[in-house]
Amino acid sequence: MIQQYDFTLRAYSRGYHIITHEVMSHISELPDRGIFHLFIQHTSAGLTINENADPTVLQDYESFFNHIVPENMTFVKHDIEGPDDMPAHIKSSLVGSSVSIPIRRGKLALGTWQGIYLCEFRDRPHRRSLIATIYS
């Protein structure tokens, strides 16, 4: 059986944000076992799973990605929406647009210190559309 939920997150500022609880607030219930797949319908933001306990991890992610994909690269041509435009697309490709999580005993089988991250790469906050698909 397959269930699907479409929803929009509130607008987040640039950076890395733990959205596990917000995502699950849009899901009525999970089966006893299965797969939870989450997809973001955007090319300048991404999803990943990582540590949810220490907020400095979120800050370090931002610093690291800004270091490897800086703004104002003189060779970049796609900058119609500003200097953060093409770097946001590159970062989104590096991080990815989806995550899949096992469902066990009616809950996401995340590790003790794991959470779902929204990786917002644009300077201006955006509301992001997601699709959650549950396979049971």
Rosetta blueprint (number, residue, H / E / L):
1 M L
2 I E
3 Q E
4 Q E
5 Y E
6 D E
7 F E
8 T E
9 L L
10 R L
11 A L
12 Y E
13 S L
14 R L
15 G E
16 Y E
17 H E
18 I E
19 I L
20 T H
21 H H
22 E H
23 V H
24 M H
25 S L
26 H L
27 I L
28 S L
29 E L
30 L L
31 P L
32 D L
33 R E
34 G E
35 I E
36 F E
37 H E
38 L E
39 F E
40 I E
41 Q L
42 H L
43 T L
44 S L
45 A E
46 G E
47 L E
48 T E
49 I E
50 N E
51 E E
52 N L
53 A L
54 D L
55 P H
56 T H
57 V H
58 L H
59 Q H
60 D H
61 Y H
62 E H
63 S H
64 F H
65 F H
66 N H
67 H H
68 I H
69 V L
70 P L
71 E L
72 N L
73 M L
74 T L
75 F L
76 V L
77 K L
78 H L
79 D L
80 I L
81 E L
82 G L
83 P L
84 D L
85 D H
86 M H
87 P H
88 A H
89 H H
90 I H
91 K H
92 S H
93 S H
94 L H
95 V H
96 G L
97 S L
98 S E
99 V E
100 S E
101 I E
102 P E
103 I E
104 R E
105 R L
106 G L
107 K E
108 L E
109 A L
110 L L
111 G L
112 T L
113 W L
114 Q E
115 G E
116 I E
117 Y E
118 L E
119 C E
120 E E
121 F L
122 R L
123 D L
124 R L
125 P L
126 H E
127 R L
128 R L
129 S E
130 L E
131 I E
132 A E
133 T E
134 I E
135 Y E
136 S L
